[in-house]
Amino acid sequence: MKPVTRLFLIGAPIVVVVSVIFGGGDDSAVLADNPPQNTTSAAPNPLASGSEDEKAEMEERIRKMPPGLAAPGKKEMAARIVASAENSTLDWRDQYDAIEDLDDGNGYTAGIIGFCSGTNDMLQLVEAYTKHHPDNPLASYLPALREVDGTDSHEGLDPGFTEAWATAAEDPAFREAQDNTRDQLYFDPAVRLAKMDGLSTLGQFIYYDAMVLHGPGLDAGGFYGIRHAAMKEAKTAAEGGSEKEYLNAFLDESRDVIRTKVTETQRDTSRIDTAQRVFLKDGNMDLAPPLRWKMYGETFQLPAS
C-alpha cells in the first residue's frame, strides 16, 4: 500500500451535513448519532446556507443534472485514478484488506480510500459496520479507536488490529461498508458540490480527489478552505466564470497546501502536476478515455472503452 500523499484533516463529521442536506444514502456508512462538529474557519459551509425551500430547490436542480462523475463508468474510472495516487495501482478493489502506518501522523491508514485511525473516518466506518454486524472482528477495537481518534497512537490497537482488519475485509458486508463510507463522506458531497458550482465531469473529479487528499475541513488546509480561496481568485462556472480558469485556481490552491507539508513524500504534487493538470490542459472536460498520466514518475493509462 502506498498512499504517499494522504493528508486527512479531522473534519469528516462536517460532511454528515452534506449527506443530510442531499439525502446521501442510508445510515450504513454514517452514524446518525455522530453529529456535525462546530468548526471555526474562514471558509463558509456552502451546503449549510439558505432556507429549507432553497435547499430543496437546489437538490431538485442537481437531481435533474446529467450524472457526470456519478455515472457508473466514470465513477469506476475515478476510483482507478485515485488508486494510482493513493496506492500506486489501478486495482482499487485489491485494497480492502490493506493496512499500515505511513508515519504521516494519521495512525493506521487502511482500505480502499485510506481510512485513518487518526482522522475520524475509520472510526465512522467501523461504528457503522458494527451497528449492522455487531459480532465482527473489529468491534472489540471500537473503544480504542475512539481514544486514538485525532492522534497517531496505536494504543489499544496493537498487536491484533491489523490482523482483525484483514479478517474483516474477507466479509462482503465490510467491503460494502467501505464503499458506502467512501461515497457518503467523500464522493457524493464532492460531486454534488461540483455540480452546484457548474463544473464538468473533470471538475467533479478534481473536487473528489481534493476531498480525499485534504479531507473535508473548513480551515485553509481542508477542501472547503481550498475552494473558498480559489473562489477569491476566479469565478466558478455557475457564477459565470471560465471553468478552466477556476479549476486552475483551485489546483493552485490545492498544490500550495500540499507544498506546506513537512516531509518530502507528503509534498509530492504528482496528482496535480502530471495527472489533473494534464487532463485540464488537454481540455478533456468529460474525462473521456483514453487517459494517460504519471504518478510519482510511474505512467498509468486507461484505454478507450
C-alpha positions as CSV (number, residue, x, y, z in Angstrom):
1,M,0.0,0.0,0.0
2,K,1.5,3.4,-1.0
3,P,-0.8,6.3,-0.3
4,V,2.1,8.7,-0.3
5,T,0.3,12.0,0.0
6,R,-2.7,11.2,2.1
7,L,-3.4,14.3,4.2
8,F,-6.7,14.0,6.0
9,L,-7.9,16.6,8.4
10,I,-10.1,15.8,11.4
11,G,-13.3,17.1,9.9
12,A,-15.2,14.1,8.5
13,P,-18.3,14.7,10.6
14,I,-18.8,18.0,8.7
15,V,-19.7,16.0,5.7
16,V,-22.6,14.4,7.5
17,V,-24.3,17.7,6.9
18,V,-23.9,17.1,3.2
19,S,-25.5,13.7,3.4
20,V,-28.4,15.1,5.4
21,I,-29.0,18.0,3.0
22,F,-28.6,16.0,-0.1
23,G,-30.1,12.7,1.1
24,G,-26.8,10.8,0.8
25,G,-28.0,7.3,1.4
26,D,-28.9,5.3,4.5
27,D,-27.1,5.1,7.8
28,S,-25.0,2.1,6.9
29,A,-22.0,4.4,6.4
30,V,-22.5,7.5,8.6
31,L,-23.9,7.2,12.0
32,A,-26.9,9.3,12.9
33,D,-25.6,9.8,16.4
34,N,-22.3,11.3,15.1
35,P,-23.4,14.9,14.6
36,P,-21.6,17.7,12.8
37,Q,-19.0,19.4,14.8
38,N,-18.8,23.2,15.2
39,T,-15.8,24.3,13.3
40,T,-14.4,27.9,13.4
41,S,-13.0,28.8,10.0
42,A,-12.7,31.5,7.4
43,A,-14.4,29.2,4.9
44,P,-18.2,29.0,5.0
45,N,-20.0,25.7,4.6
46,P,-21.6,26.2,1.2
47,L,-24.1,23.4,1.9
48,A,-25.5,24.8,5.1
49,S,-26.8,28.1,3.9
50,G,-30.2,29.1,2.5
51,S,-33.7,28.2,3.6
52,E,-35.1,24.7,3.5
53,D,-37.0,25.7,0.3
54,E,-33.8,26.9,-1.3
55,K,-32.0,23.7,-0.3
56,A,-34.9,21.6,-1.7
57,E,-34.8,23.6,-4.9
58,M,-31.0,23.0,-5.2
59,E,-31.4,19.3,-4.6
60,E,-34.0,19.1,-7.4
61,R,-31.7,21.0,-9.7
62,I,-28.9,18.6,-9.0
63,R,-31.2,15.6,-9.4
64,K,-32.0,16.8,-13.0
65,M,-28.4,17.3,-14.0
66,P,-26.5,14.7,-16.0
67,P,-24.8,12.1,-13.8
68,G,-21.3,13.2,-14.7
69,L,-18.8,11.5,-12.5
70,A,-21.6,9.6,-10.8
71,A,-22.2,7.6,-14.0
72,P,-21.0,4.0,-13.2
73,G,-18.3,4.0,-15.9
74,K,-16.9,7.4,-14.8
75,K,-17.1,6.5,-11.1
76,E,-15.0,3.4,-11.8
77,M,-12.5,5.5,-13.7
78,A,-12.3,8.0,-10.8
79,A,-11.7,5.1,-8.4
80,R,-8.8,3.9,-10.6
81,I,-7.2,7.3,-10.9
82,V,-7.4,7.9,-7.2
83,A,-6.0,4.5,-6.5
84,S,-3.0,5.3,-8.6
85,A,-2.3,8.2,-6.3
86,E,-3.2,6.5,-3.0
87,N,-1.8,3.0,-3.7
88,S,0.2,3.2,-6.9
89,T,-2.2,0.8,-8.6
90,L,-5.3,0.9,-10.8
91,D,-6.8,-2.1,-8.9
92,W,-8.6,-0.3,-6.2
93,R,-10.7,-3.4,-5.2
94,D,-7.5,-5.1,-4.1
95,Q,-7.1,-2.6,-1.3
96,Y,-10.0,-3.6,1.1
97,D,-7.6,-5.5,3.3
98,A,-4.6,-3.1,3.1
99,I,-3.5,-1.5,6.3
100,E,-0.3,0.1,7.5
101,D,1.1,3.1,9.4
102,L,2.7,5.5,7.0
103,D,4.3,7.6,9.7
104,D,2.4,10.6,8.5
105,G,0.7,11.5,11.8
106,N,-2.6,9.8,10.9
107,G,-2.1,6.5,12.6
108,Y,-3.2,3.4,10.7
109,T,-4.2,4.0,7.0
110,A,-6.4,1.3,5.6
111,G,-8.9,0.2,3.0
112,I,-9.9,1.4,-0.4
113,I,-9.6,5.1,0.3
114,G,-7.1,5.3,3.1
115,F,-9.4,5.4,6.1
116,C,-7.3,6.6,9.0
117,S,-7.4,5.8,12.7
118,G,-6.4,9.4,13.5
119,T,-8.9,11.2,11.2
120,N,-12.3,10.0,12.3
121,D,-13.3,8.3,9.1
122,M,-12.0,4.9,10.1
123,L,-14.0,5.3,13.4
124,Q,-17.2,6.1,11.5
125,L,-16.7,3.2,9.2
126,V,-16.1,0.6,12.0
127,E,-19.0,2.0,14.0
128,A,-21.4,1.8,11.0
129,Y,-20.2,-1.8,10.2
130,T,-20.6,-2.8,13.8
131,K,-24.1,-1.3,14.0
132,H,-25.3,-3.8,11.4
133,H,-22.8,-6.6,12.2
134,P,-22.1,-6.5,15.9
135,D,-20.0,-9.7,16.0
136,N,-17.4,-8.6,13.5
137,P,-13.6,-8.9,14.2
138,L,-13.2,-5.1,14.6
139,A,-16.0,-4.5,17.1
140,S,-13.8,-5.0,20.2
141,Y,-11.4,-2.3,19.0
142,L,-14.1,0.5,19.0
143,P,-13.1,1.8,22.4
144,A,-9.5,2.1,21.3
145,L,-10.4,3.7,18.0
146,R,-12.4,6.4,19.9
147,E,-9.5,7.0,22.2
148,V,-6.9,7.4,19.4
149,D,-9.1,9.5,17.1
150,G,-7.2,12.7,16.4
151,T,-3.8,11.2,17.1
152,D,-1.3,8.8,15.6
153,S,-1.4,6.5,18.6
154,H,-1.8,2.7,18.3
155,E,-2.7,2.3,22.0
156,G,-5.3,-0.4,22.4
157,L,-5.0,-1.4,18.7
158,D,-1.7,-3.3,18.7
159,P,-0.9,-6.0,18.3
160,G,-4.1,-7.5,16.8
161,F,-5.8,-4.7,14.9
162,T,-4.2,-5.2,11.5
163,E,-5.0,-8.9,11.5
164,A,-8.6,-8.1,12.5
165,W,-8.9,-5.6,9.7
166,A,-7.6,-8.2,7.2
167,T,-10.1,-10.7,8.5
168,A,-13.0,-8.3,8.4
169,A,-12.1,-7.5,4.8
170,E,-13.0,-11.0,3.8
171,D,-16.6,-10.2,4.7
172,P,-18.6,-8.8,1.7
173,A,-20.6,-6.6,4.2
174,F,-17.4,-4.9,5.4
175,R,-16.3,-4.3,1.8
176,E,-19.7,-2.8,1.1
177,A,-19.4,-0.6,4.2
178,Q,-16.1,0.7,2.9
179,D,-17.8,1.6,-0.4
180,N,-20.7,3.3,1.3
181,T,-18.5,5.3,3.7
182,R,-16.3,6.5,0.8
183,D,-19.3,7.6,-1.1
184,Q,-21.1,9.4,1.8
185,L,-18.0,11.1,3.2
186,Y,-16.1,12.0,0.0
187,F,-17.5,11.0,-3.4
188,D,-21.2,12.2,-3.1
189,P,-20.5,15.5,-1.4
190,A,-17.7,16.4,-3.8
191,V,-19.7,15.6,-6.9
192,R,-22.8,17.4,-5.7
193,L,-20.9,20.5,-4.8
194,A,-19.1,20.5,-8.1
195,K,-22.4,20.3,-9.9
196,M,-23.6,23.3,-7.8
197,D,-20.5,25.1,-9.0
198,G,-21.4,24.3,-12.6
199,L,-18.4,22.0,-13.1
200,S,-17.8,19.3,-15.7
201,T,-17.0,15.7,-15.1
202,L,-13.3,16.6,-14.9
203,G,-14.1,19.3,-12.4
204,Q,-16.2,16.9,-10.3
205,F,-13.2,14.5,-10.3
206,I,-10.8,17.3,-9.2
207,Y,-13.2,18.1,-6.3
208,Y,-13.4,14.4,-5.3
209,D,-9.7,13.9,-5.4
210,A,-9.1,17.0,-3.3
211,M,-11.8,15.9,-0.8
212,V,-9.9,12.6,-0.5
213,L,-6.5,14.2,-0.2
214,H,-7.1,17.1,2.1
215,G,-10.2,16.0,4.0
216,P,-13.5,17.9,4.3
217,G,-12.1,20.6,6.6
218,L,-13.4,24.2,6.6
219,D,-10.0,25.6,7.5
220,A,-7.4,26.8,5.0
221,G,-5.9,23.4,4.5
222,G,-9.2,21.5,4.1
223,F,-11.3,21.0,1.0
224,Y,-13.8,23.8,1.8
225,G,-11.0,26.2,2.7
226,I,-9.2,25.5,-0.6
227,R,-12.5,26.0,-2.6
228,H,-13.1,29.3,-0.7
229,A,-9.6,30.5,-1.6
230,A,-10.0,29.5,-5.2
231,M,-13.3,31.4,-5.5
232,K,-11.5,34.6,-4.5
233,E,-9.2,34.1,-7.5
234,A,-11.7,33.1,-10.1
235,K,-15.4,32.8,-10.6
236,T,-17.0,29.3,-10.9
237,A,-18.8,28.3,-14.0
238,A,-22.1,28.7,-12.0
239,E,-21.1,32.3,-11.3
240,G,-20.5,33.0,-15.0
241,G,-16.7,32.4,-15.0
242,S,-14.4,30.2,-17.1
243,E,-14.4,26.7,-15.7
244,K,-10.8,26.1,-16.8
245,E,-9.6,29.3,-15.2
246,Y,-11.4,28.4,-12.0
247,L,-10.1,24.8,-11.9
248,N,-6.6,26.1,-12.5
249,A,-7.1,28.4,-9.5
250,F,-8.4,25.5,-7.4
251,L,-5.5,23.3,-8.4
252,D,-3.1,26.1,-7.5
253,E,-4.6,26.4,-4.0
254,S,-4.6,22.7,-3.5
255,R,-1.0,22.4,-4.6
256,D,0.0,25.2,-2.3
257,V,-1.4,23.3,0.6
258,I,0.4,20.2,-0.4
259,R,3.7,22.1,-0.6
260,T,3.4,23.2,3.1
261,K,3.7,19.7,4.4
262,V,6.6,18.5,6.5
263,T,8.1,15.6,4.6
264,E,9.2,15.3,1.0
265,T,6.8,12.4,0.4
266,Q,3.9,14.5,1.6
267,R,4.9,17.4,-0.6
268,D,4.7,15.4,-3.8
269,T,2.3,17.1,-6.2
270,S,2.2,14.5,-9.0
271,R,-1.6,14.0,-8.7
272,I,-1.9,17.6,-9.8
273,D,1.1,18.3,-12.0
274,T,1.2,15.2,-14.1
275,A,-2.4,14.0,-13.9
276,Q,-5.2,16.5,-13.3
277,R,-3.4,19.5,-14.8
278,V,-2.7,17.3,-17.9
279,F,-6.3,16.4,-18.3
280,L,-7.3,20.1,-17.9
281,K,-4.6,21.4,-20.3
282,D,-5.9,18.8,-22.9
283,G,-9.4,20.2,-22.5
284,N,-10.7,16.8,-21.6
285,M,-13.6,18.2,-19.5
286,D,-15.6,14.9,-19.9
287,L,-12.7,12.9,-18.5
288,A,-13.1,10.7,-21.6
289,P,-10.7,7.8,-22.2
290,P,-8.1,7.0,-23.3
291,L,-6.3,8.6,-20.4
292,R,-2.6,8.7,-19.8
293,W,-0.9,10.2,-16.7
294,K,2.0,9.9,-14.4
295,M,2.0,9.4,-10.6
296,Y,5.3,9.7,-8.8
297,G,7.1,9.1,-12.1
298,E,5.1,5.9,-12.9
299,T,2.9,6.0,-16.0
300,F,-0.7,4.9,-15.9
301,Q,-3.2,4.7,-18.6
302,L,-6.9,3.8,-19.2
303,P,-7.8,2.7,-22.7
304,A,-10.8,3.9,-24.7
305,S,-13.8,1.9,-23.8
